[in-house]
Amino acid sequence: MANASGKTLFPEMDDYQKYRYSAYVTTAAISDDLVWEVYKHRAEAENQIKELKMEYGLDGFCFKDMAATEFAFRWVTVAYNLMSLFRITAYNSDVKHVLKAMKFNCIAIGAYLVRHSRRTVLKMCVHEKRRSFFDQIFQRIIVYENPKVVVWNTDELNL
């Protein structure tokens, strides 16, 4: 709230200092609840675009061939969707972490595979305090079965 700007609505009442208020002005003939829903989703879309630009380098490539640019864009989108699926299913945090935080917390970890007793074992360089964090992630991955995968024909999309 320290970064919030604007005027204080109720300076004499401390309880109201905890909340952020907003006002929407529109000429659309829709209900108040629907106006709030529309703008809430618009703000989330803007956050996703900002994350794609900052974390996935979406605005950092432009090729001479339009097909190459489209190909790079689609791979960035695939990477974003895979990390979003990981964030929802395995990471499962109250806070929506961006790629940099997830990479630091659980991807950029020293590890290697070994064979032991006819099993493949993942050896990870993780401090004792963080092992429970990784155990929870692996348990969520094991429990999560049959993800819904949608496959479509891009020729039908007229892209």
N, C-alpha and C positions, 0 to 999 in steps of 0.2 A: 504494500500500500504506500510505501514511501515514494515510489515513482509516480503515483497517481497525481494528476493535475486537476484543476477545476476549483470550484468554490465549495465551502462547507455548508451543507444544508441545515444542519441542526447543531450549531456550535455549543449551545448550552446543555445538550444531552450527550453524555459520554457514550451511552449504549449505541447510539447511531454512528459513532465513529468507526465501528468495526465493519461496516458494510459499504459497498460501493454501489451507487445508484446510477442509472442511466435513463435517458429519455430518447424516445424515437418519434420522429415526425415523418408522417407519410401521407400520401394522398390515396393509397390503396384502400379499397373497400373490403378489408379483411378484419378478422377479429384481433383483439389485443394479444391473445395467446399465440395466434399464428404469426403475427408480426415478430414477437419475441423469438419463436422457433426459427423463423427464416433468418433473422440476423444472427442468432446463436450459431447456426450451421455455416453461415457465411464467414463468421470470424474463425471457425475451426478450419475451413477451407483455406483461408489466408494464412493460418499458422502452418498448415501442411505445405503450402507453396513455399513459404519462408524456409521450412525445414528441408525441402527438396533442393532449394538453391544453396543453402549454407552447408548442409551436411552431405549431400549427394552430388554437389557440383553441377546441378541441372543447368545453370546459366553459364557454365564455363566451357561449353563446347559449341562449335559451329563449323561444319564442314562444307567444302565446295559442293559436294553432292548432297542433295536433299534427302536421298534414301539413307545415306550414312548418318546424317543428323537424326533422322527418324529412328534408325536402328539404335543409336546411342541413347536417345530419349526413352525408347521402350525398355532397354536394359536397366536404366536408372529406375524406371517405374517398377520393374520386376524386383530389383534389389530393395526398393522401398517397401513393396508389398510383402516380401519375405521377412524383412526385419519387423514390419508391423505384426505379421503373424507370430513371429518369435516373441515380440513384446507382449502380445495378448495372451498367448498360451503358456509360454515357459517363464518369461521374466515376471509377469503378473505383479506389478508394483502399483501402489496407490498413485504414484506420480508417473506421468507420461514422459519417460526418459527419451532423449534424442539419441541419435546414432553414436555420437562421441561418448556419451556416458555409458551406453551399453557396451561399446567396444572396449572402453577402459575397464569396466566392471567384469565382463565375462567373455570377451572374444580375444583380446590381446593377452592371453595367458600362455606361458610356456607349457607345452605338453608333448607327449609322444606315445605311440602305441607299442605294446610288447605282447608277445605270446606267452601265456602262462597256463599250464594244465589244460591245453587244447582250447583255451579261451583267449580272445583278444581283450587286453586291458588297457584303458586309457590312464596314463600316469600324468598327473597335473602338478605343476609347481604352484601350490596354493597354501597360504598360511593357515594355520589351525583355526583361527577366528573366522575365516571366510569359507570353510568347508561346508558348514551347514547351509550357506547361501547356494552353493553349487549342488548340494544334495537335493535341495528343494527344486531347483531348476530341472535336474535330471528326473526327479520323480514326476514333475508335471509333464515332461516330454514322454515318459513311459506311459503315463495314464492317457495322454491325448492320442486317440486312435481315429482313423478314418476321417482325416480333414476333408472338408468339402472343397473340391477342386472344380473350377469351372473352366472348361475348354471351349473355345469358340473358333470359328473360322474367320480369319481377318478379311477374307475376300467378301464376306457378307456384310462387314462393317463399313465398306466403302471408304477405307482410309487411304 
